[in-house]
Amino acid sequence: MITGGTRGIGRALAHRRLAQGDTVVTVARSAANGERFLRESAEHGERARFIAADLSTLSGMRSAIDAVAAGHPGVDALVLGANDLTPRRAVTEDGFESVLALYYLSRAVLARELRTQLERTPQPVVLNLSGPGITQGGVQWDDPQLTRRWSGLRAQLQAGRANDLLGPALARQGGRTRYVVYNPGFVDTRPYVGMRQPWRVAAELAAAAFAAPPDRAAAAIGALLDAPPEPGFSAWRRRGRDNRRIDPALRTFDAADAERLERLTLDLLAAVD
């Protein structure tokens, strides 16, 4: 299962795994992108599947979880890649700041709710595509919805550091599932439709000149899916065509902060329920 699986790295990874004989379920908001993915994957028949769901909403998360649970008793790998750049602060139908909802909360909910399906497979792995190794930013404990000082960069950095902490928080559940946070580096995932000008033009030019193609990142990710690393939690970054482990002692993986984030997450979700 790949969230954000119809564009960029997720799309490249989906096509690679289909070519290797896997069944791949992609989840994304855009039905048009999903239909394109299915057309591109027609030769693989029913092994290529698409679920249309807005993962920035709790109803969308639930519909994706229910669809996967109903159709797939076991999930070998859950790749969490859904994220959007946004030029201004937005609030979802559940009252969540939109970057926090999509980039962090959807990942926390899916990883927890699909644990039963994961634990039924021989080497289950959850791979969270984010930015481990980056130490800028952090969870704004007193204002996680960023109501006072929002910027696109600040929102992305907060959600990224929350994903760093999600790995050790999930690993505390025990079981056989490996939890990996993964930094793919600078990858060409154009177009950057959510960026304001002139930053969008600059990003497009930089991607064209310096970024790695999505398929290179997908190949490196595939190595971790084929041989999930021990222990329960680990952090990695792509270096060229290889993967390098990130020091788990970085402050961004602090166990006490992971527990604090888990409590905050449960409080945010309970406020909606």
N, C-alpha and C positions, 0 to 999 in steps of 0.2 A: 504494500500500500504506500503510495507516494502522494503527499499533499503538495499542492503547487506543481503537479506532475504534467502540466500541459505546456509549460514554457521553460526556457533556460535549462538549468542543470537538471531539474526534475524530468523534463521532457527527454533530454538526452539519456538520463539514467533509465527511464521507462523503456526506451527503444533498445538499449543495450540488454536489459534483463529479458525482454521479450525474445530477442535474438538468441539468448542463451537457453530458452525453453521455459522460463518462468511464466506464471500467471501474474499479471500486473494490474492493480486497481489504482487508477489515478483519481484524485479529488481536486476540483477547482470550482471557482465561482462561475466562470464563463462557459455557458453551454456551447457557444460557437467554437471556443478553443478545444472543448472536449470532443466535439464532432470532428474537428480537424485531426485531433489525435487518433480517433478511431478510424478515420479514412486512411491516415498514414500507416496504421497498424493492421489494415484489413487482412493482410496475408497471414496474420497470427490468429485469426478467428476469434473465438470466445475467450482466448487467453488475455486479450486486451479489453479492459473494462474501464468505464468512466462513471463517476458519480458527480452530479452537479450539486454543490452545496456551498453556501456562504459561511465559511469557517470563522468569520468574525462575529457570528451570532450563536447563541446557545442552541437555538433550534436547528441551525445548519450543522453544528457539531453533532447534535443528537441524530439527525437524519443520516449523516455519513457513518456514524458508529453503528446505527441500527442496520443500515444496508450491508455493511461489511460483516457484521455478526451474523446476519441472516444468510448470507451467501457463502461465507467462508469460515468454517469451524476453527481453522488454524491460520495464523498470520506469522510467516517466518520473519518478515522484516517490515518495520514501520519507519518510513523516511519522512521526516517533518520538514517541509520546505516552504510552506505557504507564507508569503509576506508581501506587502505592498508599500511602495514609497508614496507618501501623501504630502502635498504642499501646505496643508493647513489642518488644524485640529478638528477632528470629527468624533462624534459619539454614536455608538451602535444602538440598535433598538433595545438592548439590555442595559444601556446606560454606561457602557465601558468606553474609555478612550480607545479609538479604533486600532492603533498600532499595538497597544498592550493586548487587546482582545485577539487579534489575528496572529501576531508574531509570538506571543507567549501563552495566553490562556488556552487557545485552541490546542496547542501542543501538550500542555499539562493535562487537559481533559482527555484528549484522544489516547495519550500514553497510559493513563490510569484506566480508562474505560475499556480499552482493548487488551488489558493484561491477561484476561482469561484466554483469549484467542492466541496471544503470543506464547503463553506458557504451555500450550498444547503442542508446540513444534520443537524439533530437536535442538536447534541453536538460535533461539529468538534474540532479535536485536532491535533496539530503537535507536535510530540515528537522527540527531537533531542538527540540521544545517543552520549554523548561526555564526558567531564570531569568537569562539574561545581563544584565549591568548591575548585579546585586547583587554586592557585594564581601564580604559577611559569609561566614564559613566558609571551608573549604579542604580539600584532600586531606590526610588524616592519614597522612603517608608512613610513619611508624613503626608505625602501627596502623590500616590501611585498613578492617579488619573491625570496628573500634570495639569491641573486646573489653573495654576498660577504662572508657570514659566514654561509654556510648551514651545518646542521647535521640533521639526522633523528629525534632526540629528539627535536631540536629547531623547525623544521618544524611542528611536531605534536603539540607542545605546542602553537605555533602561531595559527594554525588552531583551536585548542581547545578553546583558548581565543576569537577567532573570533566567534565561535559558541555561546559562552557565550553572546556576544554582539548582535548576531542575534536575540535572543529571544525578548529583549526589542525593537529592531528596528522593528520587524514584528508586535509586539503588538500595535505599534503606528498607524498602519493602521486602527484600530478599527475593528468592526464586532464581530461576535460571536466566532470566532476561538480562542481556548486557545493554547498558545505557551509554551511548557515545554522543558527545557533542563534537561537532566537526566544523572547522574553518576551511572553506574551499579556496580561500585567497581571492584575488581579483579575477573574476570570470566575466566574460562578455555575455551578459544577459539582456542586451538591448531588445526593444526600445525602453528607455527609462521614462515611461509615460506619466509617472506621478511626480516628477521633479519640475520645479519652476525654472524658467529661463532667467539668466543665461546658464544656470548650472546644468540644465539638461544637455545643452550643446556641448559643454565642456566634458561631461561624463560620456557622451556618445563618442567624442573624439578620442578620449583617453582609452575607452574600451577597444576602439578600433585599432589603436596603436600598441597597447600594452597588455590587454587582458587575455587570459587563456581561453580557448574555445570550451564550451560547455562539455563536450564529449571527453576532454582530458580530465576534467573534474569528476565526471561520471565514472570513468575508468578507475580513478583512485578510490572513490567511494565504494565501488563494486568490490574492491579487494577487502575492505572491512566487512562488507556484508557476507562475503564468501567464507571468511575466517574471523568471526566476531572476537574481539580481544577480551581478555580477562584483565582486571577483575570486573565486578558489577558495573563500575563507572570508570570511564576513561575519556580523555580529551585529546584531539588530534588536529593537525593542520596539514594541508597539502603543500608539498615542496616539489614543484615540477610534476613528475609522474608518480612520485612516492608520497608516503604519509609519515609524518614525524609526530611522536607523542609529545604532548604539552605537560609540563610539570603539574601534577595534581595538587601540589602544595601552594599554588598561586592563591592569593587572597580572594580572587573571584570565585573560588570553589569552596569557600569557608563553610564548614558543617553547621555552625550556629546560624549563619545567615540563611542557609538552605532550609533549616527548620523554621526560621522566622518567615521565610517566603511561603512555605507550605501553609502556615497558619493564615497568612494574609490572603493567599489564594482561596482557601476554604471560606474565609470571611466574605470575600468578594462574591463568590458563587452563591453562598447562602443568602446574601442580601437580595439576590434576584429570585431565588427559589421561594 
